[in-house]
Amino acid sequence: MVEASAEACRRQTGAVSNLDEGPGAVPVDDAGSEVWLLLVYRIPSEPTRLRAAVWRRLKMLGAVYLQNSAAALPAGETAERALRRLRHEIGEMQGSAVLLSCTALVGGQDVAALFRAARDGEYEEILDKCVDFHTGLEKEYVAAHFTFGELEENEVELLKLRNWCVKVQERDVLGAPKRQAALDALQGCDKALEAYAARVYLEADEGS
């Protein structure tokens, strides 16, 4: 996907500097070239849990795979610190890894699109969970379950959704298209829960 030369990629030994880290765009260097961090690693085939652990860590960071064992993130201080830590941990697994700061000669837009698509996939999951949240509240109305216990359970569920969205937003440094839809959906869940809470309090007052 990305063609890179030895001159375009260098071993990362210091902090990435002089980067424009504005939202919605890949950071660029002084020459105006988009900068990516690329972790290329090798891990022993056994035990398989080591490979799975590295995959999970990279997924949590929001990295996208350009090929097997080569994962990329938009350059930035937070991303660099995280990848440096992961590189150290891979070494402790008896593996090896190199962290590169790269500019794409061609195909950079494809990598950015891949990154945004990964975030949109996460936002889609949140949107689905928001639909499930509304469905759950509708069942409470149908069953006439207006108790403080039910209210608390729904509050906990919505808090989990919000925390999940915050984590995705932190990874979404390029501003994926479905970000606003997810935020709007969560706001709709908030309003629905407020209406349900009002009904719970009303039922409690009438029953006292």
Secondary structure, 3 states (H helix, E strand, C coil): CCECCCCCEEECCCCCCCCCCCCCCCCECCCCCEEEEEEEEECCCCCHHHHHHHHHHHHHHCCEEEECCEEEEECCHHHHHHHHHHHHHHHHCCCEEEEEEEECCECHHHHHHHHHHHHHHHHHHHHHHHHHHHHHHHHHHHCCCCCHHHHHHHHHHHHHHHHHHHHHHHHCCCCCCCHHHHHHHHHHHHHHHHHHHHHHHHHHHHHC
